[in-house]
Amino acid sequence: MKKIGALLIILLLLSGFATWFILLNISYFTSINLFGYLIENVSSGALVLVSFIIGGIIIWLISFIAYSIEIQQLKEQIQKAKIERQPSNREEEHKEGK
């Protein structure tokens, strides 16, 4: 949970910075080159919003992948623990049976 809290704080700070940037630069326009395709007269505020949204999606994907890996590792640890306990239980049952 600490990672998620830190991530939310970072996103909050970035959104505040993006809002400040948009308010100051909403009247400026620029051209961008997107994989060889030139797009002219794009608002710098729109670029910030699109960049922020794409960045948020990328952060979410990275967090989801890390969470999935962590869950998989926990499942493997639980399975290993169960396997390690089973032989000891069988030995105890075998000793009690004699």
PAZAPA-4460 file (N, C-alpha, C; in steps of 0.05 Angstrom, whole numbers, plus 32768, in hexadecimal, padded with zeros to 4 digits):
% residues 98
    n_x    n_y    n_z   ca_x   ca_y   ca_z    c_x    c_y    c_z   seq   type   mol
   8010   7FE8   8000   8000   8000   8000   8011   8019   8000     1      M     A
   8029   8018   800B   803A   802F   800C   8042   8039   7FF0     2      K     A
   8046   8025   7FDE   804D   802C   7FC3   8036   803B   7FB5     3      K     A
   801E   8032   7FBA   8006   803E   7FAE   8002   805A   7FB9     4      I     A
   8006   805E   7FD3   8004   8079   7FDF   8018   808C   7FD3     5      G     A
   8031   8083   7FD0   8046   8094   7FC4   803F   809A   7FA7     6      A     A
   8035   8086   7F99   802D   808B   7F7D   8017   809F   7F7B     7      L     A
   8004   809E   7F8D   7FEE   80B1   7F8C   7FF7   80CE   7F93     8      L     A
   800A   80D0   7FA5   8015   80EB   7FAB   8024   80F6   7F93     9      I     A
   8034   80E5   7F86   8042   80EE   7F6F   802F   80F6   7F59    10      I     A
   801A   80E7   7F54   8006   80EE   7F40   7FF8   8108   7F47    11      L     A
   7FF2   810C   7F61   7FE6   8125   7F69   7FF8   813D   7F64    12      L     A
   8011   813A   7F6A   8024   8150   7F65   8027   8155   7F47    13      L     A
   8027   8140   7F37   8029   8143   7F1A   8010   8150   7F0F    14      L     A
   7FF9   8149   7F19   7FE0   8156   7F0F   7FE0   8173   7F17    15      S     A
   7FE9   817A   7F2E   7FEB   8197   7F36   7FFE   81A6   7F24    16      G     A
   8015   819A   7F1E   8028   81A6   7F0C   801C   81A9   7EF0    17      F     A
   800E   8194   7EE7   8002   8195   7ECC   7FED   81AB   7ECA    18      A     A
   7FDD   81AE   7EDF   7FC9   81C3   7EE0   7FD5   81DE   7EDF    19      T     A
   7FEA   81E2   7EEF   7FF9   81FC   7EEF   8004   8202   7ED3    20      W     A
   8010   81ED   7EC7   801C   81F1   7EAC   8006   81F8   7E97    21      F     A
   7FF0   81EA   7E99   7FDA   81F0   7E86   7FD0   820C   7E89    22      I     A
   7FCC   8215   7EA2   7FC2   8230   7EA6   7FD5   8245   7E9C    23      L     A
   7FEF   8240   7E9E   8002   8254   7E95   8006   8254   7E77    24      L     A
   8003   823C   7E6A   800A   8239   7E4E   7FF3   8232   7E3C    25      N     A
   7FDB   8237   7E43   7FC4   822E   7E33   7FC3   823C   7E18    26      I     A
   7FCE   8254   7E16   7FCC   8263   7DFD   7FE3   825C   7DEA    27      S     A
   7FF6   824C   7DF2   800D   8246   7DE1   8007   822D   7DD0    28      Y     A
   8012   822D   7DB8   800F   8216   7DA6   802A   820D   7D9C    29      F     A
   802C   81F3   7D95   8045   81E8   7D8C   803F   81D3   7D77    30      T     A
   8054   81C9   7D6A   8052   81B3   7D57   8060   819B   7D63    31      S     A
   8056   8184   7D5E   8063   816B   7D68   8067   8158   7D51    32      I     A
   807B   8147   7D54   8081   8133   7D40   807B   8118   7D4D    33      N     A
   8066   810B   7D45   805E   80F2   7D51   8064   80DB   7D3E    34      L     A
   807A   80CE   7D42   8083   80B7   7D31   8084   80BF   7D13    35      F     A
   808F   80D6   7D0E   8092   80DF   7CF2   807A   80EF   7CE7    36      G     A
   8065   80F0   7CF6   804D   80FF   7CED   804D   811A   7CFC    37      Y     A
   804F   8130   7CED   8050   814B   7CF9   8034   8155   7CFE    38      L     A
   802F   815C   7D17   8016   8168   7D20   801C   8184   7D28    39      I     A
   800F   8198   7D1B   8014   81B4   7D20   7FFE   81C0   7D30    40      E     A
   8005   81D7   7D3E   7FF2   81E7   7D4D   7FE3   81D7   7D62    41      N     A
   7FF2   81C9   7D73   7FE6   81BA   7D89   7FEA   81CA   7DA2    42      V     A
   7FD5   81CE   7DB2   7FD7   81DD   7DCB   7FEA   81CF   7DDE    43      S     A
   7FFC   81DF   7DEA   800E   81D3   7DFD   7FFF   81C8   7E16    44      S     A
   7FE9   81D3   7E1C   7FD8   81C9   7E32   7FCD   81AD   7E2B    45      G     A
   7FC5   81A9   7E12   7FBB   818F   7E0A   7FD1   817A   7E0B    46      A     A
   7FE9   8183   7E03   8000   8170   7E05   8005   8167   7E21    47      L     A
   8003   817A   7E34   8007   8173   7E50   7FF2   8160   7E5A    48      V     A
   7FD9   8165   7E53   7FC3   8153   7E5B   7FC7   8137   7E50    49      L     A
   7FCD   8135   7E36   7FD1   811B   7E29   7FE9   810D   7E36    50      V     A
   7FFE   811B   7E3A   8016   810F   7E46   8010   8105   7E62    51      S     A
   8001   8115   7E71   7FFA   810D   7E8D   7FE9   80F4   7E8D    52      F     A
   7FD5   80F3   7E7B   7FC3   80DB   7E7A   7FD3   80C3   7E72    53      I     A
   7FE4   80C5   7E5D   7FF4   80AE   7E54   8007   80A5   7E6B    54      I     A
   8013   80B9   7E79   8025   80B2   7E8F   8016   80A3   7EA5    55      G     A
   7FFD   80AC   7EAB   7FED   809E   7EBF   7FE7   8082   7EB7    56      G     A
   7FE0   807E   7E9E   7FDA   8063   7E94   7FF3   8051   7E96    57      I     A
   800A   805C   7E8F   8023   804C   7E90   8029   8045   7EAD    58      I     A
   8026   8058   7EC0   802B   8053   7EDC   8018   803E   7EE6    59      I     A
   7FFF   803F   7EDE   7FEB   802B   7EE7   7FF3   8010   7EDC    60      W     A
   7FFC   800E   7EC3   8004   7FF4   7EB8   801C   7FE8   7EC7    61      L     A
   8030   7FF9   7ECC   8047   7FF0   7EDB   803F   7FE6   7EF7    62      I     A
   802E   7FF5   7F04   8025   7FED   7F1F   8016   7FD3   7F1E    63      S     A
   8005   7FD0   7F0A   7FF5   7FB7   7F07   8007   7F9F   7F02    64      F     A
   801B   7FA3   7EF1   802E   7F8D   7EEB   803E   7F85   7F04    65      I     A
   8047   7F9A   7F13   8056   7F94   7F2C   8045   7F86   7F40    66      A     A
   802C   7F8E   7F42   8019   7F81   7F55   8014   7F64   7F4D    67      Y     A
   8011   7F5F   7F33   800C   7F44   7F29   8024   7F32   7F2F    68      S     A
   803C   7F3D   7F2B   8054   7F2E   7F31   8056   7F28   7F4E    69      I     A
   8050   7F3B   7F5F   8051   7F37   7F7C   803D   7F22   7F85    70      E     A
   8025   7F23   7F7A   8011   7F0F   7F81   801A   7EF3   7F78    71      I     A
   8026   7EF1   7F61   8030   7ED7   7F57   8046   7ECC   7F69    72      Q     A
   8058   7EDD   7F72   806D   7ED5   7F84   8062   7ECB   7F9F    73      Q     A
   804E   7ED9   7FA9   8041   7ED1   7FC2   8033   7EB5   7FBF    74      L     A
   8026   7EB1   7FA8   801A   7E97   7FA4   802E   7E81   7FA3    75      K     A
   8045   7E86   7F96   805A   7E72   7F94   8066   7E6C   7FB0    76      E     A
   8069   7E81   7FC1   8073   7E7C   7FDC   805F   7E6C   7FED    77      Q     A
   8046   7E71   7FE9   8031   7E62   7FF8   8032   7E44   7FEF    78      I     A
   8034   7E40   7FD5   8035   7E24   7FCB   804E   7E16   7FD5    79      Q     A
   8065   7E23   7FD6   807E   7E17   7FE0   807B   7E10   7FFD    80      K     A
   806E   7E22   800C   806A   7E1D   8029   8058   7E05   802D    81      A     A
   8043   7E02   801D   8031   7DEB   801F   8040   7DD2   8019    82      K     A
   8051   7DD2   8004   8060   7DBA   7FFC   8073   7DB3   8012    83      I     A
   8080   7DC6   801E   8094   7DC1   8034   8086   7DB5   804D    84      E     A
   806E   7DBD   8052   805F   7DB4   806A   8054   7D98   8066    85      R     A
   804D   7D90   804D   8041   7D76   8048   8053   7D5F   8050    86      Q     A
   806C   7D5E   8048   807D   7D47   8050   8080   7D45   806E    87      P     A
   8082   7D5B   807C   8086   7D5A   8099   806C   7D4F   80A6    88      S     A
   8055   7D56   809B   803C   7D4C   80A5   803A   7D2E   80A0    89      N     A
   8043   7D24   8089   8042   7D08   8083   8055   7CF8   8095    90      R     A
   806C   7D04   809B   807F   7CF6   80AC   8074   7CF4   80C9    91      E     A
   8066   7D09   80D2   805A   7D09   80ED   8044   7CF4   80EE    92      E     A
   8034   7CF2   80D9   801E   7CDE   80D8   802A   7CC2   80D8    93      E     A
   8040   7CBF   80C9   804D   7CA5   80C7   8058   7C9C   80E2    94      H     A
   8064   7CAF   80F1   806F   7CAA   810B   8059   7CA3   811F    95      K     A
   8043   7CB1   811D   802D   7CAC   8130   8020   7C91   812A    96      E     A
   8020   7C89   8111   8014   7C6F   810A   8024   7C58   8114    97      G     A
   803E   7C5A   8117   804E   7C44   8121   804C   7C40   813D    98      K     A
***
